């Protein structure tokens, strides 16, 4: 029996799930951000201005969905901080539940719990920029997503990846959040109209969401189901398990890796010719696996971690 890990009949939608505008500390208006992201093929942008939950119904159109979101910070000692994005299931919501900003796993878990109960999905942002260690994030509960790439951090610090931290979270934590790539764009270095400047912080990383249609409810539902992957370039065009074999199809790549929580791993390399797919054995005993697809130029796509129980029918996401 074939089990699709990404829907075969869905629409791939390019999404930036972390974006700042003039409503907080971003340089561009939401109208301008919609324009430049639509021009780059994006169908979804989450306007996650700092500590403000602002719907933008004026931006909704047949080809564009503005997600209602906010980025909440909880600051600790020595510049350590939690930054959490919350995405509202209700597009018109304007208030986040009342919270106490207490630094530490327990305090942040209470914020996540209140957000989840109110219908929000929670994303953990940029662990390296936040100066956090595994003790700060492996104990978190109720996370939907985990940033594995952040354009703003890459541009400003040459340190935008959070892929190692994601692996630690999946291996040592109790939950398997979705891997997401975002811009976290503020667009400070450029003048209006100059998006795409080498020092700009837009368009380097995105999350591809596979949904039946481009609508607010369909996008949120696809996110809840984990029907998405993170990328800075390569695209995944097919992903399913059949007869204990994982089948992956993708745009031309130099290498495809499968990683488990233990040392078990496998890969396919191009050996001079691009590859557009691979097959891996996913039988045996393990907790989860995840995929990485490399294009040879420093870009890669990353799936979320898929649990063995989820694949073989003992658990649902």
C-alpha positions in Angstrom: 0.0 0.0 0.0 1.4 3.4 -1.0 1.4 6.2 1.7 2.1 9.7 0.5 4.1 11.8 2.8 3.4 14.9 0.6 0.1 14.9 -1.2 0.4 13.9 -4.8 -2.7 15.8 -5.9 -2.0 19.1 -4.0 -0.8 22.5 -5.2 2.8 23.5 -4.1 2.6 27.0 -2.6 5.6 29.1 -1.9 5.4 30.7 1.6 7.4 33.0 3.7 6.3 32.3 7.3 8.3 35.0 9.0 8.1 38.6 7.7 8.3 42.1 9.3 6.7 45.3 8.0 6.4 48.9 9.0 3.9 47.8 11.7 7.0 46.8 13.7 10.6 47.1 12.7 10.5 46.3 9.0 11.3 48.8 6.3 8.4 48.0 3.8 4.7 48.4 4.1 2.6 45.3 3.9 1.3 46.4 0.5 4.8 46.7 -0.9 5.8 43.3 0.6 2.8 41.7 -1.0 3.9 43.1 -4.4 7.5 42.0 -4.3 6.7 38.5 -2.9 4.0 37.9 -5.5 6.5 38.9 -8.2 8.8 36.1 -6.9 6.1 33.5 -7.0 5.0 33.5 -3.4 1.3 32.7 -2.6 1.6 33.0 1.2 3.3 35.5 3.5 2.8 35.5 7.3 3.0 39.1 8.5 4.5 38.3 11.9 5.2 41.7 13.3 6.7 41.8 16.8 4.2 41.4 19.6 1.3 42.6 17.4 -1.5 40.5 15.9 -2.8 42.3 12.9 -5.0 40.8 10.2 -4.5 42.2 6.7 -7.8 41.4 4.8 -7.1 44.1 2.3 -4.2 42.0 0.9 -6.3 38.9 0.3 -6.8 37.9 -3.4 -7.2 34.8 -5.5 -3.4 34.5 -5.8 -2.3 35.6 -2.3 -3.0 34.7 1.3 -1.7 36.9 4.1 -1.5 34.8 7.3 -2.4 36.5 10.5 0.6 36.0 12.8 2.7 37.6 15.4 6.3 37.1 16.8 6.4 37.0 20.5 9.7 37.4 22.4 10.6 36.2 25.9 14.0 37.7 27.0 16.5 36.1 29.4 20.0 36.8 30.7 23.0 37.6 28.6 20.9 38.5 25.5 19.4 35.0 25.3 15.9 35.0 24.1 13.0 33.0 22.8 11.3 34.2 19.6 8.1 32.4 18.7 5.8 32.9 15.7 2.1 32.2 16.3 -0.1 31.6 13.3 -3.9 32.2 13.8 -6.4 29.7 12.4 -8.8 32.6 12.4 -7.7 35.1 9.7 -9.5 38.0 11.4 -8.3 37.5 15.0 -6.7 40.6 16.6 -5.8 39.5 20.1 -3.4 36.9 21.5 -4.2 35.3 24.9 -2.9 37.1 27.9 0.6 35.8 28.8 3.4 36.1 31.4 6.8 36.4 29.8 8.8 34.2 32.1 12.1 33.0 30.5 12.7 29.3 30.6 11.2 26.1 29.3 8.3 26.1 31.8 7.3 29.7 31.2 7.5 29.4 27.4 5.6 26.1 27.4 2.8 27.9 29.2 2.7 30.6 26.4 2.7 27.9 23.8 -0.1 26.0 25.6 -2.3 29.1 25.7 -1.6 29.8 22.1 -2.4 26.3 21.0 -5.7 26.3 23.0 -6.7 29.6 21.3 -6.1 28.0 17.9 -2.6 29.1 17.0 0.2 27.1 15.5 3.6 27.9 17.1 7.0 28.1 15.4 10.3 28.3 17.2 12.7 30.8 15.5 16.4 31.1 14.9 18.0 29.3 17.8 21.6 30.5 17.0 20.7 34.2 16.8 18.8 33.7 20.1 22.0 32.3 21.7 20.1 29.2 22.9 21.3 25.8 23.8 19.5 22.4 23.6 18.5 22.9 27.2 16.4 25.9 26.1 14.4 24.1 23.3 14.4 20.3 23.6 11.9 20.5 26.5 9.4 22.7 24.6 6.0 21.1 24.0 3.3 22.0 21.5 5.6 23.4 18.8 4.2 23.1 15.2 7.4 24.3 13.4 11.1 24.8 13.9 13.2 27.2 11.8 16.0 25.3 9.9 17.0 28.3 7.8 16.6 32.1 8.4 17.6 34.5 5.6 17.9 37.5 8.0 20.4 35.6 10.2 22.3 34.4 7.1 22.6 37.9 5.7 23.5 39.6 9.0 25.6 36.9 10.6 26.4 34.3 7.9 24.7 31.9 10.3 21.2 31.3 9.2 21.0 27.5 9.4 19.3 25.8 12.3 19.4 22.3 10.8 21.7 20.9 13.5 19.5 22.3 16.2 16.5 20.7 14.4 18.2 17.3 14.4 18.9 17.7 18.1 15.3 18.7 18.8 14.0 15.6 16.9 16.5 13.3 18.5 16.5 14.5 22.1 13.1 16.2 22.4 9.7 14.5 22.8 8.1 15.9 19.7 8.8 16.2 16.0 8.0 19.7 14.8 7.9 20.6 11.1 11.0 22.0 9.5 10.5 25.4 8.0 12.7 27.9 6.1 11.9 31.6 6.3 13.2 35.0 5.4 12.6 36.9 8.7 13.0 39.9 6.5 13.2 43.5 7.7 14.7 44.8 4.4 16.7 47.5 6.2 19.8 47.5 3.8 17.9 48.5 0.7 15.7 51.3 -0.6 12.1 50.7 -1.7 12.0 49.0 -5.0 15.5 47.4 -4.6 14.4 44.0 -3.2 16.9 41.5 -4.5 20.0 43.5 -3.6 22.7 41.1 -2.5 22.5 42.4 1.0 18.7 42.2 1.2 17.1 39.6 3.4 14.3 38.4 1.2 13.8 35.4 -1.1 16.7 33.1 0.1 14.6 30.5 2.1 11.0 29.5 2.0 8.6 26.8 3.0 6.7 24.9 0.3 3.2 24.1 1.5 1.2 21.4 -0.4 -2.5 22.3 -0.2 -5.6 21.5 -2.3 -6.1 25.2 -3.0 -4.8 28.6 -2.2 -7.1 29.7 0.6 -6.6 30.6 4.2 -8.3 27.5 5.6 -6.6 25.1 3.2 -3.2 26.5 3.9 -3.6 26.3 7.7 -5.0 22.8 7.4 -2.0 21.7 5.3 0.3 23.2 7.8 -1.4 21.4 10.7 -1.0 18.1 8.7 2.7 18.8 8.1 2.2 18.8 4.3 5.2 21.0 3.7 9.0 21.2 3.5 11.8 23.7 3.9 14.1 24.8 1.1 16.6 27.3 -0.1 16.4 26.0 -3.7 15.7 22.3 -4.5 12.1 21.2 -4.9 10.5 17.9 -3.8 8.0 16.8 -6.5 7.1 13.4 -5.0 7.5 11.6 -1.6 5.8 8.3 -0.6 6.5 5.0 1.1 5.5 1.7 -0.6 6.6 -1.8 0.4 9.0 -0.4 3.1 10.8 1.7 0.5 10.8 5.5 0.5 10.6 7.0 -2.9 11.6 10.6 -3.5 11.4 12.7 -6.6 13.0 16.1 -6.9 14.4 18.8 -9.2 18.0 18.1 -10.4 20.3 17.5 -7.4 23.8 16.4 -6.5 22.9 14.4 -3.4 20.0 13.0 -1.5 20.4 11.9 2.1 18.1 10.1 4.5 18.9 10.5 8.2 17.6 8.5 11.1 17.9 9.4 14.8 20.8 6.9 15.1 23.9 6.6 13.0 21.9 4.7 10.3 21.8 6.8 7.2 21.9 6.3 3.4 22.5 8.6 0.4 22.6 8.8 -3.4 25.2 11.0 -5.1 25.2 12.3 -8.6 28.8 11.2 -9.5 28.9 13.9 -12.2 25.3 13.7 -13.4 22.3 15.3 -11.7 19.9 13.0 -10.0 16.1 13.5 -9.8 15.1 10.8 -7.4 16.1 8.0 -5.1 14.8 5.0 -3.2 15.6 4.1 0.4 14.9 1.2 2.7 12.8 2.4 5.6 12.1 -1.0 7.2 13.4 -2.0 10.6 13.3 -0.3 14.0 13.7 3.4 14.3 11.9 6.4 15.8 12.0 8.8 12.7 13.7 9.7 9.5 14.1 12.9 7.5 15.4 13.8 4.1 17.9 16.4 2.8 18.3 17.2 -0.9 21.5 19.1 -1.9 22.1 21.0 -5.2 25.8 21.2 -4.9 25.8 25.0 -4.5 25.1 25.2 -0.8 21.3 25.0 -1.1 19.1 22.2 0.2 15.6 21.1 0.8 14.7 19.4 4.1 11.6 17.5 5.0 10.2 17.3 8.5 11.0 14.2 10.6 8.5 11.4 9.9 7.9 8.9 12.7 7.9 5.2 12.0 4.5 5.0 13.8 3.1 7.6 11.5 4.2 5.9 8.4 3.0 2.4 9.3 -0.4 3.5 10.7 0.1 3.5 14.5 -0.1 7.2 14.9 -1.4 10.3 13.0 0.1 13.7 12.9 
